[in-house]
């Protein structure tokens, strides 16, 4: 995280003489998933607000529909970024990103009912359980698809 979002982006900003060096805020303290998504990647968030969310709102769509459309596009792009290098389409990343829309609403309810600490615990649970689980599913499927029957388990190597 530090290497990519802080060091690399600040070095690039310095070389390109880019004045706005605010790439993230304190997303680790987010009281709900909505605040997390608004603070963890500011350039992407600002682009989505400027080019997707606000135009949809001004066209008469509701906030929920606009947010859902932003997450839908983000889900497509994330799935593309994962499935193309691995040469397989499983829709896990896509569905995980789409699941963020109801999780945002749920985490807001948790925050309002139980406080910001419980909302933050829900953010961290999502980060610790959700994303690694999807990555492990893709890794498992990749290994099975590319190395399938050639892999021996530990128990199979024993000649007892």
N, C-alpha and C positions, 0 to 999 in steps of 0.2 A: 504494500500500500504506500509506504513512505517513498519508496524508490520511484514508483510510477506517478502517483498523484501529486507528490510534493516536489521531489528533486527534478525529475524529468520535465514536468510541466513548467516549473519555474525557470529551468534552464532554457527551455524552448521559448518561453515568454520573454526572457532577457535577450536572447538572440534575435527575436523578431520584433523587439521593442514594443511588446504588448503591455499596456499599462495596467489592465485589470488582472491582478494575480490571485484573485479569490476563486479557488477551485473547489473548495469544500468548507463547510462549517462544522461545528461540533455534532456530527450525526450520531456519535456514540452516546450522547445524552438525550436523544430524541424521545419525547414522551409518548409518541405513537408513530405508526408507520407513515402517516402522511407527512409529518415533519422530517422523518428519516429521508423519504424520497425527495423532499425539497432541499435538503442540506448536504447530501452525500456527494453529489456531482453537479455543481452549480452551472457549468457551461451547458451541459445537456438539459438540465432543468429549465434554464432560461430560454434555450432554443425551443423546447417543447411548449413552453408557455407562450412564447412570442409567435411561433409559426403554426401551432396546432390548437392549443387550448383556447386562447383569446379569439382567433378567427371562428372557431366553432361556436363559442358563446355569442359572438356578435351576429352569427347566422341564425340564431334562435334556438340552438340546442341547449339542453339543460346542463347544469354542472356535472351531474352524474354521467350523462352521455358523453360529455366532452372528456372527462377524466377517463372513462372507459375506452374512448377512441385513442387517447394518448397511450394508455397501457397496451392497447391492442397493437398499435404500430411498434411500440417498444418491444413487445413480445415477439412480433415477427422478425424484427432486426436481431434480437438476442438469439432466437432460434437459428436464424441464418448464420450468425457468427459462430455458433457452436456446431451446427450440422454440416456445413460446407467443409471445414478442415477435417472433420471426422468421417466424412463421406457417408453419413447416415442421418436419416430423419426420424426422430422418435417423438417429437412434440412435448417432451418433458419441460424444457426451458420455456416454451410457449405457454403451456398450461400453468407453470409456476408463476410466470409474470402476470397472466390473467387472474390468477388467484389472489394477487395483491389488491385488486379492487375491493372484494368483500373483506379482506383482511384489514385494509385501511379503515373501513367503517367499524369493524369489530374492535380494532385497537383503540379507536376514539372512544367507543363505549366503555372499554376496560379502563381507559384513562379517566373518564368522567366519573365512573362508578367507584373505582378503587384507588385512584390517584396516579400521578405521573410515574412513580416508581414501578407500578405494575404494568403500565403502558410501555415503559422502557424495557421491562423484562420480556414483554411480548415481542418487541423489536429484536432483542437479542436472541430470543428463541427462534424467531424466523430466520435470523442470520446464521445461527449455529446449526439448526436442524434442516431448514428448507433448502438453502443453496447447496450445502455439501451433499445432501441426499440426492439431489438431481445430478450433481457432478458424479457421484458414485454410480448412479444408474447408467449414465452415459459411458463411464469407464468400463463398467461391467459388460454392457452391450458391445462396446468397441472390442474388448478382449475376446468375447465369445465370437463375434463376427470375423475377426481377423486371425485369431489364434485358436479358435474353437477346440476341436478334439485333440490338438497337439499338446495341450497343457495337461500335465500330470499333477495330481494333488499329492500332498505329503504322504498320505496313507498308501497311495499307489506305488510309490518308489521303494517301499520296504519289501524286501524279498524274504519275508519270515516264513 
